[in-house]
């Protein structure tokens, strides 16, 4: 796992300087300056300079840029323009073919060498948002995992996915359960980090958004894509372990260490059966809490 938490990734249009400035200081774990859907065709090339200017400003989070899709006329120019020391990662939309990942890795690697940057120091975070991408998810996840250091996690994009498949995106999101669970399982099977869940577009439905975040946690996502600053506190809280759970996890770890020293590997702690898998889970919970504390 990465040393920084990945609870929230907040989008902002790359060609809107004020919104780009705000997103960098919003409390999100990472900002995503968008060159794709949020930028008009006529403004896409000019937006690259605005994105680089935003990356150079003070910020309290990591900085990502969503480039245009691999098959578009802008993808190569976007990548060439934004690779630099202030960039933490690229978001690659509508991933459908492992060859796209390999080609993007090759492009970035060449630019890293040319510009004196660490090899694979810049992440690529692909979004799965089409039926074809989902059908090839296992293959895509394995390819992503093979690019060690470049791709650490995948994202789910429900907006384009529901459009592509022809289903209605409801507030309860029951129609998305199977693909969300599939993303978590295939990410784990490939050795990737837990994925990042889809954006939420119903900005007035904050209780439904809260429920969506909670369900994402239950399904095994580690964070959420966000499109409005008001979503950040809710999502950060949802994907942060409650203090009571962290305290209990610490007690479990301590009690098990004491028992293990006496030759015991299965005990009870506060009414809960504890063996190695339960301790491993407790250790992960504490590690996440410590990463979040360091982020603060």
N, C-alpha and C positions, 0 to 999 in steps of 0.2 A: 504493500500500500504506500501511496505517496505520503509525505510528512505533513502536507497541508490538508485540511478538511475540504470536502467537495459537496457541501450541502446545497449551495445555491450558485447558479450561473445566470447572471442577469443580462439580457439583451438590451442594446441601444442602437439606433440607426447610426451607421458610420459617418453619414454626411450631415449630422446634426450636432455641432460642437457643444452646445449647452447640455443636451441630453447625454452626450458622451462623457462630458465632465462629471455630471451628476452620478452616472452609473459607476464611475471609478471610485466614488466615495460613498456608496450606498449601504455598505455593510454586507454586501454579497461576498462570498468566498472568491468569486471570479467574475469579471465583466467580459461580455462578448460584444465587440463592436461589429456590427453587421454590414457586410457588403452585398448580401444576397437579397432576400425578400423585402427588407425594409428600405431599400434604395431603388429609386426609379432607374430605368434603363439609361436614360439620358444623363444620369448623374454618377453612374458606376465608376467610371475612370477617375473622375475628379475626387470621388469619395476616398480614394486610397491615400491621398495626401492628408485629408482630414483625419483619417484613422491613425496615421503615423504621428500626427501632431497630438492627438489624444493620448497615445501611448507614452509620449514624452512628458506628459503632465504628472504632477504628484497624484498618487493613488494609494489606497489602503488594501488592494486586492491584486490578484493575478490578472493579466490582460490577455484575452484571446481575441481572435478575429475570425468571423465566419466568412469564408470566401464563397464565391459562386461555385456551382456544381461542376464536377470534373468535365462534363460534356459541353459546357458552355464556352463561349468565346472569351470570357473574362477570367477563367480560373487561373491560367498560367500567369497572366499579368498581375492578378491579385497576389499570388504567392510571391512572385518576384519583387513586388513593391513593399510587402510588409515584413519580410523576414529580416530580423534585426535583434540587437541585444535587449530591447525592451519588450519583446514579444515572448509570452509564455507558451502560447499554443494556437493552433489553427483548428477551427471547426469545419469539417468537411460534410456538406449536406448531401442527402439522397444517395448514400453509398449503396451500390448494387453489385459491384464487381471487385474481386480481390485485386485485379490488375490495377485498378484505380489507386488503391492504397500503396501498392508497390511503386507506381509511377510518382505519386506525390512524395513518398519517402525519398525517392531518388532525387527529385527536384530540390527538396529542402536540404538534403545532405550536400548537394553540390553548392547551394547558396551558403550553407554554414561554413564549408571549407573556404569558399571565396571571400567570405566576410569575417573570417577569423572567429567563428562561434563554435562552441562545443558540439561534437558530433551527437546528433539526436538529442540535443538539449531543448529543442522546441517540440512540444507535444502535437499530435494530431488526434482530435476527438471526433470520430465520425457519427453522423446521425442516421439511424435506420428509419425510413419514413415512406417506404413503398412496399407493395406486395412482393416485388422481385427481391428487394433487400431482405425482407423477412423470410422468404422462401430459401434464401441462401445464407441465412444467419450463421449456421454452424461453420460453414466454409469461410465466411467473412471474419468471424471471431478468431478462428485458428490463424488466418493470415495476419490479423491485427496483432495477435500474441507473438507471432514470429518476428515482428518488427520491434525487437526489445528496446524499450525506452521511448519509442516513438508513439505508439498507441497504448494507452493504459486502461482506457474504458470506452464503452460505447454509449450512445444516447438514443432515446426513443422520441420520435416526432409524430404526435397523433394527428396534427392538422393535415399534413399532406397524406398521411397513411389512410385516414378515414375518407379523404377525397378520392384517393387512388382506388380503394377497395369498394367505395360506394356505400358506406354505412354512416349512420347518424351518430355524432359524438354527443352523448348525453351527459347530464350532470353527475350521474352515478358511475359512469365510465365502465359499466358491466361489459359492454361490447369490446373493451380493451383488455380485459383480464387475461385472456389466453396469450396474447402477444407480449404483454408486459412480463408475465411469468416466464415465457419462453426466452426473453432477453436475459433475464437473471440467470436461468439455468445454463444457457449456452455460453454466457460470459464466464461463469464459474468453471464450466467444463473446459474452456479454452485456457484458463489460467489468468484471465483478465480481472481487473477490479470489478466490483459491482457497478452496474450501469447507472446512468442518470435518467430520471423520468421526464416525461413530456412537459411542455408548457401547459398553462391553464389560461384559456382565452376569455372566460366569463368573469370580467373584472369586478362586477358588482356582487358576485356569488362567493363571498369570502368564506362562509361556512362550508359550502361545497368544496372550495379550494382546500380548506383545512382537512376535510375528509379525504380528498384526493392525496394530499401529502401523507396522511396517516396510512392510507392503503398502500402507498408506495413503500413506506417503511416496512409494512407487513409483508409485502411481496419480495423485499430484499434489495430495493434500490438504495443507493447511498446519498442521493441528492436529487434536485429538481431544477430544470430549466425554468427561468422566470422572465416575465415581460413587463413587470411594473414594480417600482420600488416598494409599494405597499405589500407586495407578496414576500419580501425578503424576511421580515421578522417571523412571519408564520412558518415559512419553510425552514428557516434556520432552527426554530424551536422544534419542529417536527422531526428533523433529522439529527437532532442532538439528544443524546441519552439523558433522561431525567436524573437529577442529582441523587434521588433516593435509589435508583437502580445502580448508579455508579458506586454509591456507598456500599450497597449490598454486594456488588461484584468484588469490591476490595475485601470485604469480610470473607467472602467465599474463597478468594485467592489465599488469604492469610490462613484460614482454617485448613484448607487443603494442603498447603505447604507444611503445616505442623503435622497433619495426619500422615502425609507421605513420608516425612522423616522417621515416622514410627512404623513404616511398612504398610500403611493403609492407602488404598486407591479408590475407595468408595465410602462416603460418609454422608451424614445429614447436616445441613446448615440451615437453621431457622425453618425447619420443616421441609426443606427441599433436598431431594437426593442429588448428590454431587459426585461425579466421576470426571475423567479427563475431558470429555467433550464439553461438559458444563463449565469446567475451569477454563478451557480454551475460549469459550464464548465470553466469559467474564473478563479475561485478559484483553480480548478485542474491544470490549466495551470501555474498559479503562483506558486503553491506548487511544481510542477515538476521543474520549473526554479530554485527555491530555493534549491531543492535537488541536482541539477546539480552544482549550485554555491558552495554548501558545499563540493561536491565531488572534485571540482577543488582546 
